[in-house]
Amino acid sequence: MTHPNPDPPRWPHCGDGRTAADPVGCRGRQISPHAPCLAHALDMDRDAYLAGLDAGADVDHRATAFSGDLLDRLLIALRDPVTRHPRLGTARFEEAIFEGGARFREVTFERASFRAATFKGDAVFGAVVFKGRAGFESATFERTSHFGAATFEGHAEFGSATFGNTAMFRMSTFKREAGFGAAVFKAAAMFGTATFEGDANFVEVTFKGDASFRAADFRSEAGFGAATFERTAVFRVATFKGDANFVEVTFKANVRFGAADFARDATFVRTLFERVVDLGPFRCAGQVDLSEAEFSGPVSLQLAARHLVCRRTRWSSTAELRLRYATVDFAHAVFEYPLTIAAEADPFPDTADVPGDPAVRLTSLRGVDAAHLVLADVDLSECVFTGTVHLDQLRLEGNCSFGGVPPLRSRRRTLAEEHHWRARRARAAARGWNGGAAESGSPNVGPAQLAPVYRALRKALEDGKDEPGAADFYYGEMEMRRHDRAGTSRGERGLLHGYWLLSGYGLRASRALAWLGAAMLITVLLLMGTGLPQDSPKQEAVGTVPAGGGRVTFEIDKADPRNPTGDRFTTERFEKALNVTLNSVVFRSSGQDLTTTGTYIEMTSRVAEPVLLGLAVLAVRNRVKR
């Protein structure tokens, strides 16, 4: 068979089998001092060469074709008399061809190079120790490859290698970098319980069969960037002590991360999940970044993490995110089916918790279409809602909390953007409004932009039959209209200011009752001072008796009330004034004789005080309505 490279090799080669079509012939490394390679040497020369080898010797058999028997004879010649296991110094097997099974079980290599080697039978490296660099770049394993319990003390290089059948790396230990970049696993890749003490490089690797990293221990950075998993990928109980990089990875089948533990960040930017995704429950002490990832199938994500970033993430099927501890950024995410973000009250089974407050905080919904979004028991005190589409269709379930107001102010739920806006105003920050939590790069919105946001959230709560909760957002909407100098006319702002001052937009019963009490007190004082006459007017009878007797006619009149003089603030006058005032509150006339001034006082009282009473009743109703 003609070698794919027609140029002579760089090393002294055998040349056996030269033809016109193949002028190079056998490319196997000559065994000094003999000209042929080990495979084509005469029996007596081969025996002499093998007899001259000792344990720990360097061997160079580049491009040599090994049968199973020939390899066994070589390893027997290198057997350590103490351990009874072969021990090699620097072993060079670049471009070697192993025709039968290659059994290197329990061999020790000081340094080993199998670059571009071809293993036509099973390759067995079980319990092998590679003390130096182990190079398998571009190697081809046509059948099963066994590296179970192997120890790689130096760099392990499998870049661009091809594994034609099952690749077994269970219980292997990689003490330095493990490089599998651009490798192709055509069948199952088994890395269960493997230990990666250095960086693990699986960038651009293709897993055509199942890939199992169950209980694998990644103690440094794990890089899977642009890898492709065509069948099931399992990372259950895996431990990632460094950053885990899954950027632009493609999972074409199911993927499972149950009970995985990420000690630092886990990055899934621009990753494609084509089938059912069961991510979790797992723990991440740092940040899980799903930005620009795409989920084509149903998603179940159970996660205990510090941060979850889902910027521009696309969800093309139903999704449920059950979280603990996480601060979530959902800006510009896209989803066409119901998506639920819920805080999990209890710890996830078989998963360690993250120290701190287990509450879930949402920081941004900017650019999201919230028509299919459900939030349950989520802290929204720092969430940016401006720019959210169909916010009135957002469903809030459980205890979804919002921001409050500074002390000594009327308590209500507020949006983070209102805090940011008020904090930007002169001296507002000193009065307790929080501007430090503003989202990086968020627009400087004002009352004109916030009023529709409050209105939409009010409608969302009203549709959910939470009238008392909706009242806070009605208050916020009215506040923004009152402060909107550009979109609200001066006259309307004056009316709104009065409405706010008298009853807190019909939502503060205590304020309306306080004004009612003050109005009644003023009315009583005015009536006692000027409204009640000095004395109750007496009736007088005036009649004419004709000279001849007969019928008598009396004309009865009442004297005009006299303005009071002397001591006006007596108990009797207080009782009368109070009677007039209380009747005015319920829009009734007391029938009490009043001076002209008192009549006008009563008329004013009968208009103002029932209005204040009505505002108080309205405020109570808005707070208890269901």
C-alpha positions as CSV (number, residue, x, y, z in Angstrom):
1,M,0.0,0.0,0.0
2,T,1.3,3.4,-1.0
3,H,1.9,5.7,1.9
4,P,-0.1,9.0,1.7
5,N,3.1,11.0,2.0
6,P,5.4,10.2,-1.0
7,D,8.4,12.1,0.4
8,P,11.0,10.1,2.2
9,P,10.9,10.3,6.0
10,R,13.3,12.4,8.0
11,W,14.8,9.4,9.7
12,P,17.0,6.6,8.3
13,H,14.3,4.2,6.9
14,C,14.1,0.6,5.9
15,G,13.1,1.0,2.3
16,D,12.0,-2.6,2.0
17,G,9.5,-3.3,-0.8
18,R,10.6,-0.4,-3.0
19,T,8.7,-0.3,-6.4
20,A,8.4,2.1,-9.2
21,A,5.1,3.2,-7.8
22,D,6.5,3.5,-4.3
23,P,10.2,4.4,-4.5
24,V,10.4,5.1,-0.7
25,G,9.3,1.6,0.3
26,C,9.0,0.8,4.0
27,R,9.3,3.9,6.1
28,G,10.2,2.1,9.3
29,R,13.1,3.3,11.3
30,Q,16.2,1.3,10.9
31,I,17.5,-0.6,13.9
32,S,21.1,0.3,14.4
33,P,23.5,-1.0,13.3
34,H,21.2,-2.9,10.9
35,A,19.6,-1.4,7.8
36,P,16.1,-2.8,8.0
37,C,13.4,-1.9,10.5
38,L,12.5,-4.2,13.3
39,A,9.7,-5.7,11.3
40,H,11.8,-6.6,8.2
41,A,15.1,-7.4,10.0
42,L,16.5,-10.9,9.7
43,D,15.6,-13.2,12.6
44,M,19.2,-13.3,13.9
45,D,19.5,-9.4,13.7
46,R,16.1,-8.9,15.4
47,D,17.1,-11.3,18.2
48,A,20.4,-9.6,18.6
49,Y,18.7,-6.2,18.8
50,L,16.1,-7.4,21.3
51,A,18.8,-9.1,23.4
52,G,20.6,-5.8,23.7
53,L,17.7,-3.9,25.3
54,D,17.3,-3.4,29.0
55,A,14.5,-2.0,31.1
56,G,14.4,1.8,30.7
57,A,16.1,1.8,27.3
58,D,15.2,4.4,24.6
59,V,13.5,2.9,21.6
60,D,12.8,4.4,18.2
61,H,10.5,2.5,15.9
62,R,8.9,5.2,13.9
63,A,6.7,4.1,11.0
64,T,7.4,0.5,11.9
65,A,4.6,-2.1,11.3
66,F,4.1,-4.2,14.4
67,S,2.3,-7.5,14.6
68,G,0.9,-8.5,18.0
69,D,3.7,-11.0,18.5
70,L,6.5,-8.6,17.5
71,L,5.2,-6.0,20.0
72,D,5.0,-8.6,22.8
73,R,8.6,-9.6,22.1
74,L,9.7,-5.9,22.3
75,L,8.0,-5.4,25.6
76,I,9.4,-8.6,27.1
77,A,12.8,-7.4,26.2
78,L,12.2,-4.2,28.1
79,R,10.7,-5.8,31.2
80,D,11.9,-4.6,34.6
81,P,13.2,-7.6,36.5
82,V,11.9,-6.2,39.8
83,T,8.4,-5.1,38.9
84,R,8.1,-7.7,36.0
85,H,6.4,-4.9,33.9
86,P,7.9,-3.3,30.8
87,R,9.7,0.0,31.4
88,L,10.7,2.3,28.5
89,G,12.8,5.4,28.3
90,T,12.0,7.7,25.4
91,A,9.7,5.6,23.1
92,R,9.2,6.9,19.6
93,F,6.4,5.2,17.6
94,E,5.4,8.0,15.3
95,E,3.5,6.8,12.3
96,A,3.9,3.2,13.5
97,I,1.3,0.7,12.4
98,F,0.0,-1.9,14.9
99,E,-1.6,-4.6,12.8
100,G,-2.9,-6.7,15.6
101,G,-3.8,-5.9,19.2
102,A,-1.4,-3.4,20.8
103,R,-1.1,-4.5,24.4
104,F,0.8,-1.9,26.5
105,R,-0.9,-2.9,29.8
106,E,1.1,-1.7,32.9
107,V,3.9,-0.4,30.9
108,T,5.9,2.6,32.1
109,F,7.1,5.3,29.6
110,E,9.6,8.0,30.5
111,R,8.4,9.7,27.3
112,A,6.2,8.4,24.5
113,S,5.3,9.5,21.1
114,F,2.6,7.7,19.0
115,R,2.0,10.7,16.7
116,A,0.1,9.6,13.6
117,A,0.3,6.0,14.6
118,T,-2.4,3.6,13.5
119,F,-3.8,0.9,15.7
120,K,-5.7,-1.6,13.6
121,G,-6.6,-3.8,16.5
122,D,-7.5,-3.1,20.1
123,A,-5.1,-0.6,21.7
124,V,-4.6,-1.5,25.4
125,F,-2.9,1.0,27.6
126,G,-4.6,0.0,30.8
127,A,-2.7,1.1,34.0
128,V,0.1,2.5,31.9
129,V,2.3,5.2,33.4
130,F,3.5,8.0,31.1
131,K,6.1,9.9,33.2
132,G,6.9,12.4,30.5
133,R,5.0,13.7,27.6
134,A,2.6,11.3,25.9
135,G,2.0,12.2,22.3
136,F,-0.9,10.6,20.3
137,E,-1.5,13.5,18.0
138,S,-3.3,12.4,14.8
139,A,-3.2,8.8,15.9
140,T,-5.9,6.5,14.6
141,F,-7.5,3.9,16.8
142,E,-9.6,1.7,14.5
143,R,-10.9,-0.5,17.2
144,T,-11.3,-0.2,20.9
145,S,-8.8,1.9,22.8
146,H,-8.3,1.2,26.5
147,F,-6.6,3.8,28.7
148,G,-8.4,2.8,31.9
149,A,-6.5,3.7,35.1
150,A,-3.6,5.1,33.0
151,T,-1.5,7.9,34.6
152,F,-0.3,10.8,32.5
153,E,2.3,12.6,34.6
154,G,3.3,14.9,31.7
155,H,1.3,16.5,28.9
156,A,-1.1,14.1,27.3
157,E,-1.6,15.0,23.6
158,F,-4.5,13.4,21.6
159,G,-5.1,16.4,19.3
160,S,-6.8,15.4,16.0
161,A,-6.8,11.7,17.0
162,T,-9.5,9.5,15.6
163,F,-11.1,6.9,17.8
164,G,-13.0,4.5,15.6
165,N,-14.6,2.5,18.4
166,T,-15.1,2.8,22.1
167,A,-12.5,4.9,23.9
168,M,-12.0,4.0,27.5
169,F,-10.4,6.6,29.8
170,R,-12.2,5.6,33.0
171,M,-10.2,6.2,36.2
172,S,-7.4,7.8,34.2
173,T,-5.3,10.5,35.8
174,F,-4.0,13.5,33.8
175,K,-1.6,15.3,36.1
176,R,-0.8,18.0,33.5
177,E,-2.6,19.3,30.4
178,A,-4.9,16.8,28.6
179,G,-5.1,17.9,25.0
180,F,-7.9,16.3,22.9
181,G,-8.4,19.3,20.6
182,A,-10.2,18.4,17.3
183,A,-10.2,14.7,18.1
184,V,-13.0,12.6,16.7
185,F,-14.7,9.9,18.8
186,K,-16.8,7.8,16.4
187,A,-18.3,5.6,19.2
188,A,-18.6,5.9,22.9
189,A,-16.1,8.1,24.8
190,M,-15.9,7.0,28.4
191,F,-14.2,9.4,30.8
192,G,-16.1,8.4,33.9
193,T,-14.2,9.0,37.2
194,A,-11.2,10.4,35.3
195,T,-9.1,13.0,37.0
196,F,-7.8,16.1,35.2
197,E,-5.4,17.9,37.4
198,G,-4.2,20.2,34.6
199,D,-6.2,21.9,31.9
200,A,-8.6,19.7,30.0
201,N,-8.8,20.7,26.3
202,F,-11.7,19.3,24.4
203,V,-12.0,22.2,22.0
204,E,-13.6,21.3,18.6
205,V,-13.9,17.6,19.6
206,T,-16.6,15.6,17.9
207,F,-18.4,13.0,20.0
208,K,-20.4,10.8,17.5
209,G,-21.3,8.3,20.2
210,D,-22.3,8.7,23.8
211,A,-19.9,10.8,25.9
212,S,-19.7,10.1,29.6
213,F,-17.9,12.3,32.0
214,R,-19.8,10.9,35.0
215,A,-18.0,11.7,38.3
216,A,-15.0,13.1,36.4
217,D,-12.9,15.5,38.4
218,F,-11.7,18.6,36.5
219,R,-9.3,20.4,38.9
220,S,-8.2,23.1,36.5
221,E,-9.9,24.7,33.5
222,A,-12.1,22.5,31.3
223,G,-12.5,23.7,27.7
224,F,-15.2,22.2,25.5
225,G,-15.4,25.1,23.1
226,A,-17.0,24.3,19.7
227,A,-17.3,20.7,20.6
228,T,-20.1,18.6,19.1
229,F,-22.0,16.0,21.1
230,E,-24.1,14.0,18.6
231,R,-25.5,11.6,21.2
232,T,-26.1,11.7,24.9
233,A,-23.6,13.7,27.0
234,V,-23.5,12.9,30.7
235,F,-21.7,15.1,33.2
236,R,-23.6,13.8,36.3
237,V,-21.7,14.2,39.6
238,A,-18.7,15.7,37.7
239,T,-16.7,18.3,39.6
240,F,-15.3,21.4,37.9
241,K,-12.8,23.2,40.2
242,G,-11.7,25.7,37.5
243,D,-13.6,27.5,34.8
244,A,-15.7,25.3,32.6
245,N,-15.9,26.5,29.0
246,F,-18.7,25.2,26.7
247,V,-18.7,28.1,24.3
248,E,-20.3,27.3,20.9
249,V,-20.8,23.6,21.8
250,T,-23.5,21.6,20.0
251,F,-25.5,19.0,22.0
252,K,-27.5,17.1,19.4
253,A,-29.0,14.7,21.9
254,N,-29.8,14.7,25.6
255,V,-27.4,16.3,28.0
256,R,-27.3,15.7,31.7
257,F,-25.4,17.7,34.4
258,G,-27.2,16.2,37.4
259,A,-25.3,16.8,40.7
260,A,-22.3,18.4,38.9
261,D,-20.3,20.9,40.9
262,F,-18.7,24.0,39.3
263,A,-16.4,25.7,41.8
264,R,-15.9,28.7,39.4
265,D,-17.6,29.9,36.3
266,A,-19.5,27.7,33.7
267,T,-19.8,29.3,30.3
268,F,-22.3,28.0,27.7
269,V,-22.2,31.1,25.4
270,R,-23.7,30.4,21.9
271,T,-24.2,26.7,22.8
272,L,-26.8,24.8,20.9
273,F,-29.1,22.3,22.7
274,E,-31.1,20.4,20.1
275,R,-32.9,17.9,22.2
276,V,-34.3,17.5,25.7
277,V,-32.1,19.3,28.2
278,D,-31.9,18.2,31.8
279,L,-29.4,20.6,33.4
280,G,-29.3,19.8,37.0
281,P,-29.7,19.9,39.7
282,F,-26.1,21.2,39.9
283,R,-24.1,23.8,41.8
284,C,-22.0,26.7,40.5
285,A,-20.2,28.9,43.0
286,G,-19.5,31.4,40.2
287,Q,-21.5,32.4,37.1
288,V,-23.4,30.3,34.7
289,D,-23.4,32.1,31.3
290,L,-26.0,31.0,28.8
291,S,-25.8,34.1,26.7
292,E,-26.9,33.6,23.1
293,A,-27.4,29.9,23.7
294,E,-30.3,28.2,21.9
295,F,-32.6,25.5,23.4
296,S,-34.5,23.7,20.7
297,G,-36.2,21.2,23.0
298,P,-37.9,21.2,26.4
299,V,-35.6,22.5,29.2
300,S,-35.5,21.6,32.9
301,L,-32.8,23.7,34.6
302,Q,-32.2,23.2,38.3
303,L,-29.4,25.3,39.5
304,A,-27.8,26.7,42.7
305,A,-25.5,29.5,41.5
306,R,-24.3,33.0,42.3
307,H,-25.2,34.4,38.9
308,L,-27.1,33.2,35.8
309,V,-26.7,35.2,32.6
310,C,-29.3,34.6,29.8
311,R,-28.7,37.6,27.6
312,R,-30.2,37.0,24.1
313,T,-30.8,33.3,24.9
314,R,-33.4,31.7,22.7
315,W,-35.9,29.1,24.1
316,S,-37.8,27.4,21.3
317,S,-39.8,25.1,23.6
318,T,-41.2,25.0,27.1
319,A,-38.7,25.7,29.8
320,E,-38.7,25.6,33.6
321,L,-35.8,27.3,35.6
322,R,-35.8,26.3,39.3
323,L,-33.1,28.3,41.0
324,R,-31.5,29.0,44.3
325,Y,-29.1,31.9,45.2
326,A,-29.0,33.1,41.7
327,T,-28.9,36.7,40.4
328,V,-30.5,36.4,36.9
329,D,-29.9,38.6,33.9
330,F,-32.6,37.9,31.3
331,A,-32.1,40.9,29.1
332,H,-33.3,40.4,25.4
333,A,-34.0,36.7,25.9
334,V,-36.4,35.2,23.3
335,F,-39.0,32.5,24.1
336,E,-42.2,31.6,22.2
337,Y,-43.6,29.1,24.7
338,P,-44.3,29.2,28.5
339,L,-41.2,29.8,30.5
340,T,-41.1,29.7,34.3
341,I,-38.4,31.2,36.6
342,A,-39.0,30.0,40.1
343,A,-37.1,30.2,43.4
344,E,-36.7,26.8,44.9
345,A,-37.4,26.8,48.7
346,D,-35.6,23.6,49.6
347,P,-32.1,22.5,48.8
348,F,-31.7,20.3,45.7
349,P,-31.0,16.6,46.4
350,D,-27.4,15.4,46.1
351,T,-26.3,19.0,45.4
352,A,-24.3,21.2,47.7
353,D,-25.6,24.7,48.4
354,V,-23.9,28.0,47.9
355,P,-23.3,30.0,51.1
356,G,-25.5,33.0,51.5
357,D,-29.1,34.0,50.9
358,P,-30.9,31.5,48.8
359,A,-33.3,34.1,47.3
360,V,-33.4,34.4,43.5
361,R,-33.0,38.0,42.2
362,L,-33.9,39.1,38.7
363,T,-31.9,42.1,37.4
364,S,-33.2,42.7,33.9
365,L,-36.1,41.9,31.6
366,R,-35.2,44.6,29.1
367,G,-36.1,43.6,25.6
368,V,-38.1,40.5,26.6
369,D,-41.6,39.6,25.3
370,A,-43.2,38.7,28.6
371,A,-46.4,37.2,27.2
372,H,-45.4,33.7,28.2
373,L,-43.3,34.5,31.2
374,V,-44.1,33.3,34.7
375,L,-42.2,34.4,37.8
376,A,-42.6,32.7,41.1
377,D,-41.2,33.8,44.4
378,V,-38.6,36.0,42.7
379,D,-37.0,39.2,44.1
380,L,-37.6,41.9,41.6
381,S,-36.3,44.8,43.7
382,E,-33.4,45.4,41.3
383,C,-35.1,44.3,38.0
384,V,-35.1,46.7,35.0
385,F,-38.5,46.5,33.3
386,T,-38.2,49.4,30.8
387,G,-38.3,48.0,27.3
388,T,-40.2,44.8,28.2
389,V,-42.9,43.9,25.6
390,H,-46.4,42.7,26.7
391,L,-45.5,43.4,30.3
392,D,-49.2,43.5,31.2
393,Q,-49.3,39.7,30.4
394,L,-46.6,38.9,32.9
395,R,-47.7,36.3,35.5
396,L,-46.5,36.8,39.1
397,E,-47.0,34.0,41.4
398,G,-46.1,33.4,45.0
399,N,-44.1,36.0,46.9
400,C,-42.6,38.2,44.2
401,S,-41.0,41.2,46.0
402,F,-40.3,44.6,44.7
403,G,-38.3,47.5,46.0
404,G,-39.5,49.8,48.8
405,V,-39.2,53.4,49.6
406,P,-36.9,55.3,52.0
407,P,-37.9,55.6,55.7
408,L,-40.6,58.1,56.7
409,R,-42.3,57.8,53.4
410,S,-45.6,56.1,52.6
411,R,-44.9,52.5,52.1
412,R,-45.4,51.0,48.7
413,R,-43.7,48.7,46.2
414,T,-41.5,50.5,43.7
415,L,-39.4,49.7,40.6
416,A,-35.7,49.9,40.4
417,E,-35.9,52.4,37.6
418,E,-37.8,54.8,39.9
419,H,-34.9,54.6,42.5
420,H,-32.4,55.3,39.7
421,W,-34.4,58.3,38.5
422,R,-34.9,59.8,41.9
423,A,-31.3,59.2,42.9
424,R,-30.2,61.2,39.9
425,R,-32.2,64.2,41.0
426,A,-30.6,66.8,43.3
427,R,-30.2,65.6,46.9
428,A,-32.4,62.6,46.2
429,A,-29.8,60.1,47.0
430,A,-29.2,61.7,50.4
431,R,-32.9,61.1,51.1
432,G,-32.5,57.3,50.8
433,W,-33.3,56.5,47.1
434,N,-31.0,53.8,45.8
435,G,-29.1,54.6,42.6
436,G,-26.2,52.2,43.1
437,A,-28.0,49.1,41.8
438,A,-28.6,50.6,38.3
439,E,-28.0,48.1,35.6
440,S,-24.8,48.8,33.6
441,G,-25.6,50.4,30.4
442,S,-29.3,50.8,31.2
443,P,-31.0,53.9,29.8
444,N,-31.7,56.9,31.9
445,V,-35.4,56.7,32.0
446,G,-37.8,59.2,33.5
447,P,-41.4,59.6,34.5
448,A,-42.6,59.5,30.9
449,Q,-41.1,56.0,30.4
450,L,-42.0,54.7,33.9
451,A,-45.7,55.5,33.9
452,P,-46.5,52.9,31.2
453,V,-44.4,50.3,33.0
454,Y,-46.3,50.9,36.3
455,R,-49.6,50.7,34.3
456,A,-48.7,47.4,32.7
457,L,-47.6,45.8,36.0
458,R,-50.8,47.1,37.6
459,K,-52.9,45.4,34.9
460,A,-50.9,42.2,35.3
461,L,-51.7,42.1,39.0
462,E,-55.3,43.0,38.5
463,D,-55.6,40.1,36.0
464,G,-54.2,37.9,38.7
465,K,-56.9,39.1,41.1
466,D,-54.3,40.8,43.3
467,E,-56.1,44.2,43.7
468,P,-54.2,45.3,46.8
469,G,-50.9,44.6,45.1
470,A,-52.0,46.4,42.0
471,A,-52.8,49.5,44.1
472,D,-49.1,50.1,44.7
473,F,-48.4,50.2,41.0
474,Y,-51.4,52.5,40.4
475,Y,-49.7,54.8,43.0
476,G,-46.5,54.6,41.1
477,E,-48.2,55.3,37.8
478,M,-49.9,58.4,39.3
479,E,-46.6,59.6,40.8
480,M,-44.9,59.4,37.5
481,R,-47.7,61.3,35.8
482,R,-47.5,64.0,38.5
483,H,-43.8,64.4,37.9
484,D,-43.9,64.2,34.1
485,R,-43.5,67.9,33.1
486,A,-43.2,67.1,29.4
487,G,-46.3,64.8,28.9
488,T,-48.7,66.1,31.6
489,S,-50.2,69.6,31.4
490,R,-49.7,72.0,34.3
491,G,-53.4,71.9,35.2
492,E,-53.5,68.1,35.3
493,R,-50.4,68.0,37.4
494,G,-52.1,70.5,39.8
495,L,-55.1,68.2,40.1
496,L,-52.9,65.2,40.6
497,H,-50.9,67.0,43.2
498,G,-54.1,67.8,45.1
499,Y,-55.3,64.2,44.8
500,W,-52.0,63.0,46.1
501,L,-52.0,65.5,49.0
502,L,-55.5,64.8,50.1
503,S,-55.6,61.0,49.9
504,G,-52.5,59.6,48.2
505,Y,-54.4,59.0,45.0
506,G,-57.3,57.4,46.9
507,L,-55.0,54.8,48.4
508,R,-54.0,56.3,51.8
509,A,-57.0,56.2,54.1
510,S,-55.0,57.6,57.0
511,R,-54.2,60.7,55.0
512,A,-57.8,61.3,54.0
513,L,-59.0,60.7,57.6
514,A,-56.4,63.1,58.9
515,W,-57.6,65.8,56.5
516,L,-61.2,64.9,57.5
517,G,-60.3,65.3,61.2
518,A,-58.6,68.6,60.5
519,A,-61.5,69.9,58.5
520,M,-64.0,68.9,61.2
521,L,-61.9,70.6,63.9
522,I,-61.6,73.8,61.8
523,T,-65.4,73.7,61.2
524,V,-66.1,73.3,64.9
525,L,-63.8,76.1,65.8
526,L,-65.2,78.4,63.2
527,L,-68.8,77.6,64.2
528,M,-68.0,78.3,67.8
529,G,-66.2,81.5,66.9
530,T,-68.6,83.1,64.4
531,G,-71.2,80.6,63.1
532,L,-73.4,80.1,66.2
533,P,-75.7,83.0,67.3
534,Q,-75.4,84.6,70.7
535,D,-78.7,83.1,71.8
536,S,-81.3,81.0,70.1
537,P,-83.8,83.4,68.5
538,K,-87.2,83.6,70.3
539,Q,-90.5,83.5,68.5
540,E,-92.7,86.6,68.8
541,A,-96.5,86.8,68.2
542,V,-97.9,90.0,66.8
543,G,-101.7,90.4,66.4
544,T,-104.6,92.9,65.9
545,V,-107.9,92.9,67.8
546,P,-110.7,94.6,66.0
547,A,-112.7,97.2,68.0
548,G,-115.9,95.2,67.8
549,G,-114.3,91.9,68.9
550,G,-114.5,88.8,66.9
551,R,-111.7,86.9,65.2
552,V,-108.1,87.3,66.3
553,T,-105.2,86.8,63.9
554,F,-101.5,86.3,65.1
555,E,-98.5,86.7,62.9
556,I,-95.5,84.8,64.3
557,D,-91.9,85.8,63.4
558,K,-88.4,85.0,64.6
559,A,-85.8,87.5,65.3
560,D,-82.6,87.5,63.2
561,P,-79.7,85.6,64.9
562,R,-77.3,87.9,66.6
563,N,-73.6,87.6,66.2
564,P,-72.0,86.2,69.3
565,T,-70.2,88.3,71.8
566,G,-68.5,87.5,75.0
567,D,-67.2,83.9,75.8
568,R,-67.8,81.9,72.6
569,F,-65.9,78.7,73.4
570,T,-68.2,77.1,75.9
571,T,-69.3,73.5,76.3
572,E,-72.8,74.2,75.1
573,R,-71.6,76.0,72.0
574,F,-69.1,73.1,71.3
575,E,-71.9,70.5,71.4
576,K,-73.9,72.6,68.9
577,A,-70.9,73.1,66.6
578,L,-70.0,69.4,66.8
579,N,-73.6,68.5,65.9
580,V,-73.6,70.7,62.9
581,T,-70.2,69.3,61.8
582,L,-71.1,65.7,62.1
583,N,-74.2,66.2,60.1
584,S,-72.2,67.9,57.5
585,V,-69.9,64.9,57.1
586,V,-72.9,62.7,56.1
587,F,-74.3,65.5,54.0
588,R,-77.2,66.4,56.2
589,S,-78.5,69.6,57.7
590,S,-78.5,69.8,61.4
591,G,-81.4,72.4,61.6
592,Q,-79.3,74.5,64.0
593,D,-79.8,78.2,63.8
594,L,-76.7,79.8,62.4
595,T,-75.4,83.3,61.7
596,T,-74.9,84.3,58.1
597,T,-71.2,83.3,58.4
598,G,-72.1,80.1,60.0
599,T,-74.4,79.2,57.1
600,Y,-71.6,79.5,54.7
601,I,-69.3,77.5,56.9
602,E,-71.9,74.7,57.0
603,M,-72.3,74.8,53.3
604,T,-68.6,74.5,52.7
605,S,-68.4,71.7,55.3
606,R,-71.2,69.8,53.7
607,V,-69.3,69.7,50.4
608,A,-65.7,69.1,51.6
609,E,-66.1,66.7,54.4
610,P,-68.2,64.0,52.6
611,V,-65.6,64.1,49.8
612,L,-62.8,63.4,52.3
613,L,-64.8,60.7,54.0
614,G,-65.4,59.1,50.5
615,L,-61.7,59.2,49.7
616,A,-61.0,57.4,53.0
617,V,-63.6,54.7,52.2
618,L,-62.2,54.3,48.7
619,A,-58.7,53.9,50.1
620,V,-59.8,51.2,52.5
621,R,-61.7,49.4,49.7
622,N,-58.6,49.4,47.4
623,R,-56.5,47.8,50.1
624,V,-58.9,45.0,51.0
625,K,-60.6,44.3,47.6
626,R,-60.2,40.9,46.1
